[in-house]
Amino acid sequence: TQADADNAPVGQELDNMMYINNEPFEQIVYARVFNDAGCYSTTQLTLLLLNTSMPTQDALPYALCDDDTDGLQIFDLSTQEANVLGGLDAATHTVEWFSSLASAEAGTPAITTPNA
């Protein structure tokens, strides 16, 4: 509680930086920040647990014919957003495209023209 943070009772502090919330979906924890002189200030931090919807299955393959047999083709990735969303609402989810798993995990660089 705020009073616990202000009074710093022994045994009330969190001794592990990996904290598991004990109130579902939203919980407030308190921090006590102090300096070497013993001066301190307290603040609160709201922990929010958001419901993360994930596609329930992998996207189906996207195949095009190589009519000129050069091994290259323009894939309009924007036509595959519903496929990638796997039933998730496009109004509340955003699809971004990347050329590698490492780029997707880093969130950069995204393919800026998925339809060209």
N, C-alpha and C positions, 0 to 999 in steps of 0.2 A: 504494500500500500504506500501511498505518499508519506504517511506518518512513519512507516518502517524505513523508507529511504531517508527521511529527515533525521530520525533517531538512530539509525544503523544498529539495530539489535543484533547481537551475535547469533549466527545461525540462520538469519533470514536472507543473507546475500546469496546470490546464485554463484556456485563454485565451479560451474561448468559452462563454457560459452555455447555449448550445444543445448539449448533450452527447448523442452517440449511443452507446448501450451497445454493448460489443463482446463481451459474454457473453450468450448467449440466456436470456431469461426472468427471471434474477435476477443482480444484480451489486452489489457493494459499492464505493462511492466514499468518499473521505475528505476532510474539510474541515479547514482550518487557520484558526482565528479568532484574530486578533491585534488589539491596541490600539496607540495611538500610542507607547507606551513600549516596544513590542517584545515584550511578554508575549503568550503564545499558549496556546491549548488546541486539541486535535484531537478530532475525533469522526468516526464513520462514518455513512453513509446508505446504506440498502439500496434499490436500484432494483428494482421489480417490474414486469414486463411481463405484464399479465393478458390472457388470451384473451377478447376481447369478441365475443360472438355477436350478430349483428344479423339482423333479419328479411331474408330474401332477396328479398322483393317487397313492394310497397305493399299495404296492406289493401284489401279489396274495399269498395265503397260500402255504406252502411247506409241503406236506404230504408224509409219508412213511408208509409201512405196518410193523406191529410189529409181525413178523412171529413166534418168539419164546415166545411171550406173557409175556415178562419180563418188559415191559414198557420203555425200553431203545432202542435207535437206533443211529447209526452214521449218522449225516446229513452233507453232503458236501456243506457247505454254498457258496463255490466259484462257484457252478453251478447256483446260484441264483442272481449273480451280474447283469445280464441284466434285470431280473425281478425287482430288487430294483432300478436300474437306471431309469426305466420307460421311456425309449426312449432317455435318455441323452447319449452323446458320451462318451464311456468308455475311449477313448484316452485323454480326458480332465477332467475326473472326477475319483476320487478314492473312493472305497467302503471299509470301515472298519467295523468289526463286534464286538458287545459288548453283554454281557450277561444280561444287565439291561439298562433301560432308563437313570438312574442316571449315569452309567458308560459312556454311549454314549454322554450325555450332557457334562460330564467332560472330555471326550476324552481319558479316561484311566480307567482301563486296557483293552486294546483291546484283542480279541481272536486271539492269534498268529498263530494258526493252523486251519483255517476255513475249511480245506479240510480233517481233520482227526477226 
